[in-house]
Amino acid sequence: MPGDQRGLCSLERGFVGESMSERYFPDGMPPPLADPTTLPWWEAAADHRLVVQRCADCQATRLPPAPVCAACRSTEFDWTEVPGAGSVYTFTIVHRPIAADQQLPFVIAVVALENSGGLRMISNLVEVDPDDVEIGMALEVVWEDMSEDLAIPRFRPQRA
Ligand SMILES: [Zn+2]
């Protein structure tokens, strides 16, 4: 688990995405670090649940996690699970490595998340030929299990 705090959230189980068949980035990549604001998000991810924050006062959703609502400045919020489906809002194809032994090219995409209150998140597209990626392509989350306590959400083309 990133960070050193546990048990900050209790979320209902819902959609559970599949695990990726192989690691996306090489072992030398540094793992992400959690802080008290982001830890519940990482804990949900470890269970293969994609969650976002929802303001308890104005209901605006936000991602990445932040302590204050950008819409109304409230510090009250809860966590809500989103389906793990989305579409390509925009993307870029990377041809230069950022780590040794990295598979090239790879795709960085802004994913428009369904039923999230209009949120988008940046992730990688996997299990797709970069030349086949298109704006609007339907996606589904797939989880890269980096360790027992750390999973990273990536996205692949939605399967029928
Ligand atoms: Zn708010």
Residues whose N, C-alpha, C, O or C-beta is under 5 A from the ligand:
A	BS01	ZN	C55 D57 C58 Q59 A60 C69 A71 C72 R73 S74
